[in-house]
Amino acid sequence: MADTLLIIEDERLLGAELERHYAGQGWDVVLAASAAEAREALEEEGRSPLVVLSDMNLPDGNGLDLMEASRRAGASSEWVFLTGYGSVPDSVRALRLGACDYLEKPCDHDRLDVVISSAARSARAHRRLSEQADARRRRFPPDAFLGRSDAAAQVRRLLSKLATVPFSSLIITGETGTGKGLVARILHHSGERAAEPLVEVNCAALPASLLESELFGHEAGAFTGAKGRRRGLFEQASGGTLFLDEIGEMDIELQAKLLSAIEDRQVRRLGGEKAIPVDVQIVAATNQDLSARVAEGAFRDDLFHRLSAFRVALPALRERKEDLEDLVPAFVAEFNATAGRRVSEVSEDVWKALRAHAWPGNIRELRNVVERCVLFADDEHFPAEWLQLEPPRSADLESLVDGDRVIIPLDGSVALADMDRLVIQTALARNDDNVTATARVLGTTRETLRYRIQKYGLGKDGESG
């Protein structure tokens, strides 16, 4: 289907000449001789011009007013203006509104062809980006956080509210594999910045010196090996969202520079002399207890409170196992589509095994299990033999307690999380559930201990200390 070129020209002979010329080049040309006719063409259902070639002054209006109204309506057309009475104010307004070019009559066809071709390329690129943004918005609505549990519903309600709030920074907390990356994408693609970039970085994957360069960029010669200027992730994400995963692993000295960038909305490249303004929405994520990290002096208190203005806490999968009934079919459908399988039957034995498992790796572990089973399936039945779920290990942990000692086997029979839980549970029991006394015995802080008590569901309702 040919692209549409709307020509708005009140001089009949010139309009007919332009229509004939561009129709001969394969354009679907629509000719309007007035502002009223142009409005009808712009508002016509199902026809959105790729390029608009418009006279500036029309008998019943002004081309710039038409462009401004079109922009407000959300149209993505590129505009090129022709005028016989060029003025500086008009040209400035045209460029401010985003016009592709501003030409004075008479303009030869060769030059006009170049301008129209350039405008068409720009319009196609913008439309592709817009279509991609719409596709991501459809893929990552708040409902993409699946689950029928009250905990999942509460997360969706919070995400729906946050999508309408222009927050500057936010933190997502939860164990590894609970879906923090998914939530970050939902927050970006369902919010006002969906058409702008989402830039992601894992703070635990880079050493402090390299992470600083990644975030803030550098000038040539800023350090050994810096051969050229590099825009940092803050600059790359400007207008959109910067997702800082594993924020708890960031070096404390770098945290001060991060806080300054968030507060001042500007960054300075390594080796640079001037501050660069940035408009970035910060989404941070961690699987650590940051309040405990603050108490230990490993995380800045001011940065913690700046990020915690809005907080999304994600529940562990073991706390919402009823959500398996939504998650498993979704993952099965995903891997059926990617691998060309046709799995559709999940037996009751499989469901029992899935519900009995503790899911220490949370949703990431579940997704990996479903992927393996679907890829190895021979027919429509979900193969139980490929679940390969480790049996529960905590049944005989009490036998590891010997008076005031806890015996820790290193033969792989007890998971690290179970060891941690058993030590804390035993120490609490020896200290009558006094958190302060137990923290002293274990050589940790009350905040860290309280986090683990809550994580493992230990202690009594009326904790003392």
Secondary structure, DSSP 8 states (H G I E B T S, - for coil): ---EEEEE-S-HHHHHHHHHHHHTTT-EEEEESSHHHHHHHHH-TT---SEEEEESEETTEEHHHHHHHHHHTT---EEEEEESS--HHHHHHHHHHT-SEEEESS--HHHHHHHHHHHHHHHHHHHHHHHHHHHHHHHSSGGGS---SHHHHHHHHHHHHHTTS--SEEEEE--TTSSHHHHHHHHHHTSTTTTS-EEEEETTSS-HHHHHHHHH-B-TTSSTT--S-B--HHHHTTTSEEEEETGGGS-HHHHHHHHHHHHHTEE--BT-SS-EE---EEEEEESS-HHHHHHTTSS-HHHHHHHTTSEEE---GGG-GGGHHHHHHHHHHHHHHHHT----B--HHHHHHHHHS--TTHHHHHHHHHHHHHHT-SSSB--GGG--------TTGGGGEETTEE----SSSS-HHHHHHHHHHHHHHHTTTBHHHHHHHHTS-HHHHHHHHHHHT-S-SS-B-
